[in-house]
């Protein structure tokens, strides 16, 4: 697995490094990251134009390693951006593809 960092610096207390696999995907992606502090996490997926195409309900997570699976079979083949927010602050952004 290749580690990738966030696409930009948020200037927040912390940022996470997420790993998305498989990439490219067909049916699902797994999002792995280490959460340094407890919080309400939301994962949102945007298309290349910035339109929100998929979002999960808030997840209340504790600190430590996280591995979340997200179905992608309803997405058209394209590039997408995945945004992770904690308590309404962006803590990570990464890109993935759907075939």
C-alpha positions in Angstrom: 0.0 0.0 0.0 1.3 3.4 -0.9 0.8 6.1 1.7 -0.5 9.5 0.5 -0.8 12.7 2.5 -3.6 15.2 2.5 -3.9 17.4 -0.6 -3.3 20.6 1.4 -2.4 21.9 4.8 -5.5 22.8 6.9 -3.7 24.7 9.7 -5.7 22.7 12.2 -4.5 21.0 15.4 -4.0 17.8 13.5 -4.2 16.2 10.0 -4.4 12.6 9.2 -2.7 10.5 6.5 -5.3 8.3 4.9 -4.8 5.2 2.8 -7.5 4.3 0.3 -7.5 0.8 -1.3 -8.1 -0.7 -3.7 -7.4 2.2 -5.9 -8.8 2.2 -8.5 -11.9 0.5 -7.1 -15.1 -1.0 -8.5 -17.4 -2.1 -5.7 -15.9 -0.5 -2.5 -13.0 1.3 -1.0 -11.4 0.8 2.4 -10.2 4.0 4.1 -7.5 3.5 6.7 -6.3 6.2 9.0 -5.1 6.8 12.6 -7.3 9.1 14.6 -5.3 11.0 17.2 -8.3 12.1 19.2 -11.8 11.0 19.7 -14.4 12.7 17.6 -17.4 12.6 15.3 -16.1 11.7 11.8 -17.8 12.3 8.5 -16.5 10.9 5.2 -17.8 12.7 2.1 -17.0 11.9 -1.6 -17.0 14.6 -4.2 -16.7 14.4 -8.0 -14.0 16.3 -9.9 -16.3 19.3 -10.2 -16.7 19.5 -6.4 -20.3 18.2 -6.3 -21.0 16.0 -3.3 -21.9 12.6 -4.5 -21.8 10.4 -1.4 -21.7 11.0 2.3 -22.0 8.8 5.4 -23.7 9.6 8.7 -21.5 10.9 11.4 -19.5 8.2 13.1 -18.5 8.5 16.7 -14.9 7.1 16.8 -12.3 6.7 19.5 -8.6 7.3 19.0 -6.5 4.9 17.2 -6.4 2.9 13.9 -9.6 3.1 11.8 -10.7 1.1 8.8 -13.9 2.1 7.2 -15.4 0.5 4.1 -17.5 2.5 1.6 -19.5 1.2 -1.3 -18.6 2.7 -4.6 -20.7 0.5 -7.0 -23.2 3.4 -7.5 -20.5 5.8 -8.7 -19.7 6.3 -12.3 -16.1 5.5 -13.5 -14.2 8.7 -12.7 -11.8 10.4 -10.3 -13.2 11.4 -6.9 -12.0 13.2 -3.8 -12.6 11.8 -0.3 -12.8 14.3 2.5 -12.7 13.4 6.2 -14.0 15.8 8.8 -13.8 15.6 12.5 -16.2 17.7 14.5 -16.9 19.8 11.4 -13.2 20.5 10.6 -11.5 19.0 7.6 -8.7 16.7 8.7 -7.9 14.9 5.5 -8.4 14.9 1.8 -7.3 12.2 -0.7 -8.1 11.1 -4.3 -9.2 7.8 -5.7 -10.6 6.4 -8.9 -13.6 4.2 -9.7 -13.3 1.9 -12.8 
